[in-house]
Amino acid sequence: MTNKPANSGLAQLPGIAPDWAVSDRVGAFVTIRTGGVSAGEFGAVDGRPIGLNLGEHVGDDPVAVRENRARLQAALPGPICWLQQVHGITVHHADTAVSGEVKVPIADAAITMRAGQVLAIMTADCLPLLLADVQGRIVGAVHAGWRGLAAGVIEATVDAMRARLGEDAELACWLGPAIGPASFEVGQDVMEAFCDQDARVSSAFVPGPIEGKYWGNLYALARLRLASRGVTRAGGGDLCTVRDQARFYSHRRDRRTGRMASLVWLLA
């Protein structure tokens, strides 16, 4: 992981550039909570009106969100494909987008082989995953809260990418900022949603101090799901949105809060 931008256009925007072993043709970037104009709960942790909230649905001033999105768009090499995320497993094929189309796809993942098409996943505790084949021919972005993880959104995205390239395509993944294993308290129902499918994933849950409660590890669950599809190059997974209040929005911590974006694209 590095705090340096993924390309020169992002040089002035605070954020994180994933450090992963993929082709130089792959660009990637993760925004943090600063760098924009949002105020209040959507601003900096110290109250300054410099928040880069990108979520239109969280109660922020729409004018501020439009400015934040415009700043981000201006720094990127092509149009951003935003999604209406619903904790499902639908994979949007961004290559099929019609020029000038304004309807936001209902999906929790997107893939593209089109140079300059930027894929975006918004989160504030859920796990964002960025995917690319190591040769830089296709990229994908995944929104993986626990419901999507349990339903198979990672597998659906990997399968969709390999359907375009062939089953022997070697994919790499970077796991972005999410609620960490020391902060993600879940009930028996969440643990059973995973363990009923595969008892081996029980290692991703540690009993908590309250009976019937567990600490869940989204990163470990995601790596197990990736490995089930032969994706073993999985970096990242060391950033907790709850614990790092200065850099990240967190719904679990604050309830009313903004959204970061994890972005990936192919350069021409």
C-alpha positions in Angstrom: 0.0 0.0 0.0 1.2 3.5 -0.8 -0.3 6.9 -0.2 1.0 8.1 -3.6 -1.5 8.5 -6.4 -2.1 6.0 -9.2 -1.5 8.5 -12.0 -0.5 12.1 -12.3 -4.1 13.3 -12.5 -4.6 12.2 -8.9 -1.5 13.9 -7.6 -3.5 16.6 -5.7 -6.2 14.3 -4.3 -5.6 12.6 -1.0 -6.0 8.9 -1.2 -4.4 5.4 -1.4 -2.9 3.8 -4.4 -3.0 -0.1 -4.0 0.4 -1.8 -4.2 -0.2 -5.0 -6.1 1.6 -7.1 -8.7 -0.3 -6.3 -11.9 0.5 -4.8 -15.3 1.3 -1.1 -15.5 -1.7 -0.8 -17.7 -3.9 -1.1 -14.5 -4.7 2.0 -12.6 -6.3 2.0 -9.1 -7.1 4.5 -6.4 -9.0 4.6 -3.1 -10.4 7.9 -1.8 -10.3 8.9 1.8 -12.6 11.2 3.8 -10.8 14.4 3.0 -10.1 16.2 -0.3 -13.6 17.7 -0.9 -16.1 20.3 0.4 -18.5 18.3 2.6 -19.1 19.5 6.1 -20.5 18.2 9.4 -20.6 14.5 9.8 -19.4 14.3 6.2 -16.4 16.5 6.7 -13.0 15.9 8.3 -12.9 14.2 11.7 -12.1 17.6 13.3 -15.1 19.3 11.7 -13.4 21.1 8.8 -15.6 21.3 5.7 -13.1 19.3 3.5 -14.9 16.0 3.3 -14.9 14.0 0.1 -18.2 12.2 0.6 -19.2 10.6 -2.7 -22.5 9.1 -1.6 -25.7 10.8 -2.9 -28.0 8.8 -0.6 -26.6 9.5 2.9 -28.1 12.9 3.7 -25.2 15.2 2.7 -25.7 18.5 0.8 -26.3 17.5 -2.8 -24.3 20.5 -4.0 -21.3 19.3 -2.0 -21.6 15.8 -3.3 -21.7 17.0 -6.9 -18.6 19.0 -6.3 -16.8 16.1 -4.7 -17.7 13.8 -7.6 -16.6 16.4 -10.1 -13.2 16.8 -8.4 -12.7 13.0 -8.5 -13.9 12.7 -12.1 -11.5 15.5 -13.2 -8.6 13.6 -11.8 -9.4 10.3 -13.6 -8.6 9.1 -17.2 -12.2 8.4 -18.2 -15.9 8.3 -17.0 -16.8 6.7 -13.7 -19.2 3.8 -13.7 -21.2 4.2 -10.4 -23.4 1.4 -9.2 -26.6 1.3 -7.2 -25.3 -1.3 -4.6 -27.9 -3.6 -3.1 -25.8 -6.4 -1.4 -26.5 -8.8 -4.2 -24.3 -10.7 -6.7 -25.2 -9.0 -10.0 -22.1 -8.2 -12.1 -22.4 -5.2 -14.4 -20.5 -5.4 -17.7 -19.4 -1.8 -18.2 -18.2 -2.4 -21.7 -21.9 -2.5 -22.8 -22.7 1.0 -21.5 -24.3 3.3 -24.1 -22.6 6.6 -24.7 -24.5 9.3 -22.7 -26.4 6.8 -20.6 -27.3 8.2 -17.2 -29.2 5.3 -15.6 -27.1 3.9 -12.7 -26.9 0.0 -13.0 -28.2 -2.0 -10.0 -25.3 -4.3 -9.3 -22.6 -5.0 -6.7 -19.8 -5.6 -9.0 -18.6 -4.4 -12.4 -16.0 -5.5 -15.0 -14.6 -3.9 -18.1 -12.0 -4.5 -20.8 -12.5 -1.0 -22.1 -9.5 1.4 -21.7 -10.4 4.5 -19.8 -13.6 3.2 -18.2 -13.3 3.7 -14.5 -15.2 1.2 -12.2 -16.2 2.5 -8.7 -17.4 0.8 -5.5 -18.6 3.0 -2.6 -18.1 1.8 1.0 -18.1 2.9 4.6 -17.3 -0.5 6.3 -18.2 -3.1 3.6 -15.3 -4.6 1.8 -14.2 -3.2 -1.6 -12.2 -5.6 -3.8 -10.3 -4.6 -6.9 -9.5 -7.3 -9.4 -7.3 -7.4 -12.5 -5.7 -10.1 -14.7 -1.9 -9.7 -14.3 -1.5 -8.9 -18.0 -3.8 -5.9 -17.8 -6.6 -7.0 -20.1 -9.6 -6.8 -17.8 -10.4 -5.2 -14.4 -13.2 -5.7 -11.9 -14.5 -4.0 -8.8 -16.6 -5.7 -6.1 -18.8 -4.5 -3.2 -18.7 -7.2 -0.5 -20.6 -6.7 2.7 -21.2 -9.9 4.6 -24.5 -10.6 2.7 -22.8 -10.3 -0.7 -19.9 -12.4 0.4 -22.1 -15.1 1.7 -24.2 -15.0 -1.5 -21.2 -15.3 -3.8 -20.5 -11.9 -5.3 -16.7 -12.6 -5.4 -17.2 -15.9 -7.2 -19.7 -14.3 -9.6 -17.2 -11.6 -10.5 -14.2 -13.9 -11.0 -16.3 -16.2 -13.2 -17.5 -13.2 -15.3 -13.9 -12.0 -15.8 -12.7 -15.5 -16.8 -15.7 -15.9 -19.1 -14.2 -13.0 -21.1 -10.5 -14.2 -21.0 -10.6 -17.9 -20.5 -10.4 -20.2 -17.5 -6.6 -20.0 -17.4 -6.5 -16.3 -16.8 -4.4 -15.4 -13.8 -6.1 -12.8 -11.6 -4.8 -10.7 -8.8 -6.9 -8.9 -6.1 -6.5 -6.0 -3.7 -8.7 -5.8 -0.6 -9.5 -2.2 0.3 -10.4 -0.5 3.6 -13.2 -2.3 5.5 -14.3 -2.9 9.0 -11.6 -4.9 10.6 -11.7 -8.2 12.6 -11.4 -6.4 15.9 -14.4 -4.2 15.2 -16.9 -6.4 13.2 -19.1 -7.9 15.9 -21.8 -10.3 14.4 -24.4 -12.6 15.7 -24.9 -16.4 15.3 -26.9 -15.8 12.1 -24.1 -14.2 10.3 -21.6 -16.9 11.3 -24.0 -19.6 10.2 -24.6 -18.0 6.9 -21.0 -18.8 6.0 -20.4 -22.0 8.1 -23.5 -23.7 6.8 -21.9 -23.5 3.4 -18.4 -24.5 4.4 -17.4 -25.5 7.9 -13.8 -24.6 7.2 -14.6 -20.9 7.3 -15.3 -21.1 11.0 -11.7 -19.9 11.5 -12.8 -16.5 10.4 -15.0 -16.1 13.5 -13.8 -15.7 17.0 -16.1 -15.8 20.0 -16.7 -12.4 21.6 -17.2 -11.4 25.2 -21.0 -11.6 24.8 -22.6 -15.0 24.5 -23.8 -15.6 20.9 -21.6 -12.8 19.5 -18.5 -13.2 17.4 -15.8 -11.2 15.8 -16.0 -11.7 12.0 -13.0 -11.3 9.7 -14.3 -10.0 6.3 -10.7 -10.1 4.9 -10.2 -13.8 5.8 -13.7 -14.7 4.4 -12.9 -12.9 1.1 -9.5 -14.6 0.8 -11.1 -18.0 1.2 -13.7 -17.2 -1.4 -11.0 -16.0 -3.8 -8.9 -19.1 -3.2 -12.0 -21.2 -4.0 -11.8 -19.8 -7.5 -8.0 -20.1 -7.7 -7.2 -16.4 -7.0 -4.3 -16.6 -4.5 -2.7 -13.2 -5.3 -4.7 -11.1 -2.7 -3.0 -8.1 -1.3 -4.3 -5.4 1.1 -6.6 -6.3 3.9 -4.9 -4.3 6.6 -7.0 -1.1 6.8 -9.8 -0.8 9.3 -12.4 1.8 8.6 -13.7 1.8 12.2 -10.3 2.3 13.9 -8.9 4.8 11.4 -11.3 7.7 12.0 -9.1 10.4 10.5 -8.9 8.7 7.1 -12.1 6.7 6.7 -15.9 7.0 7.0 -17.5 4.2 9.0 -21.2 3.5 9.2 -20.7 1.1 12.1 -18.8 3.8 14.1 -20.8 6.9 13.2 -24.1 5.7 11.6 -24.6 9.0 9.7 -21.5 9.3 7.6 -20.1 9.5 4.1 -18.8 7.1 1.5 -15.3 6.5 0.1 -14.8 5.1 -3.4 -12.4 2.3 -4.5 -11.6 2.7 -8.2 -9.9 0.6 -10.9 -9.4 1.1 -14.7 -7.3 0.2 -17.7 -5.0 2.7 -19.4 -4.9 2.8 -23.1 
